[in-house]
Amino acid sequence: LVLAPVAALAQALPDLGGKKVVVVTENAYPPLQFIDAKTGKQIGWEYDAMNEIAKRLNFQVEYQNTSWDAMIQAVSDNQYN
């Protein structure tokens, strides 16, 4: 009974039907987002969180990287979702 509100919330999530969502990051702030020096893979909390959100809302994430300064204007210009 205690978990009933959580289950109801989960059922209310939208289904984006596999839509591509472009996400931008800088990869300069460990542990939030960075490049693993051993593997060259993009990792961190932001990737983990966004991948989980994408799974729950049924969308495909396309990651792009840019500097923080360029990112702010690009998001304002709807270059990224």
C-alpha positions in Angstrom: 0.0 0.0 0.0 2.9 2.3 0.8 4.3 1.9 -2.8 0.9 2.4 -4.5 1.6 6.2 -5.2 5.0 5.3 -6.7 3.4 2.7 -9.0 0.7 5.1 -10.1 3.4 7.8 -10.9 5.4 5.3 -13.0 2.3 4.4 -15.0 1.7 8.1 -15.8 5.1 8.6 -17.5 4.9 9.5 -21.2 6.0 7.1 -23.9 8.1 9.0 -26.5 7.9 6.1 -28.9 11.6 5.8 -29.6 12.1 9.4 -30.6 15.7 10.7 -30.8 16.5 13.3 -28.1 19.8 15.3 -28.5 21.5 15.8 -25.2 24.5 18.1 -24.8 27.3 17.9 -22.2 30.9 19.1 -21.8 32.6 16.0 -20.3 34.7 18.2 -18.0 33.2 17.7 -14.5 33.9 14.3 -12.9 32.0 12.6 -11.4 29.1 14.2 -13.3 30.3 13.6 -16.8 33.8 12.9 -18.2 35.8 10.6 -20.4 37.3 7.5 -18.8 41.0 7.7 -19.5 41.4 3.9 -19.7 38.5 3.2 -22.1 37.8 6.5 -23.8 34.2 6.0 -22.9 31.9 8.8 -21.8 30.8 8.1 -18.2 29.4 9.7 -15.1 26.3 10.5 -13.2 24.7 12.5 -16.0 25.1 9.7 -18.5 23.7 7.1 -16.0 20.7 9.4 -15.1 19.9 10.3 -18.8 20.2 6.6 -19.9 17.7 5.6 -17.1 15.3 8.5 -18.1 15.5 7.4 -21.7 14.7 3.8 -20.8 11.7 4.8 -18.7 10.3 7.3 -21.3 11.2 5.2 -24.4 13.5 7.5 -26.3 16.9 7.2 -27.9 19.7 9.5 -26.6 22.1 11.2 -29.0 24.9 12.7 -26.9 26.8 15.7 -28.3 29.7 17.5 -26.6 30.6 21.2 -26.6 31.9 23.9 -24.3 29.7 25.3 -21.6 29.7 28.8 -23.1 28.6 27.5 -26.5 26.1 25.1 -24.9 24.0 27.9 -23.3 23.3 29.7 -26.6 22.8 26.4 -28.5 20.1 25.3 -26.0 18.4 28.7 -26.3 18.5 28.3 -30.1 16.9 24.8 -29.8 20.0 23.1 -31.3 19.7 20.5 -28.4 16.7 19.0 -26.7 
